[in-house]
Amino acid sequence: MYSFMHSKKRNKRINFFYGLGDKPSDYGALSKYLNIIKIDWNNPGSEKVPQCDTVVGFSMGCFLALDYAEKHRIKKLVLCSLPVCENVGPVKADEIIFLVGEKEKWILKEINRVRKSMKSRSQLFMILGAKHKITGNYRKKLLEVIGN
């Protein structure tokens, strides 16, 4: 499968911000590979977030991932199902990857608009058959892009 998954030491240098309404236990399968940041949605941004090389955000968690990437230099920023936003400020990421489910057409249009305004190199991957949930092919693609 992916080489980083088979190493004895799991890569906790990747922080993951989940979406509003989710909880860390919803991402048990990903917790083997990612540092799931516990979010207090009544006070977002108050979390203690360890230094990392890669940041992943899902849905509303993308905004916390973007906030981290505006303040810290990182190698990779992965934005999964980025919600509608006015614009994205300057991020300190060498690479930005957008993931979106095929059935999230409203999000795809928004991501294309946001990508045009960004200065960092970016890629967009649409996951066939995927909805607004990191399961199945969506999870497989996420693990693939963070493993590069």
Secondary structure, DSSP 8 states (H G I E B T S, - for coil): --HHHHSSS---SEEEE--TT--GGGGTTGGGTSEE----TTSTT-S-----SEEEEETTHHHHHHHHHHHS-EEEEEEES----S------EEEEEEEEETT-HHHHHHHHHHHHH--SEEEEEEETT--SS--HHHHHHHHHHHH-
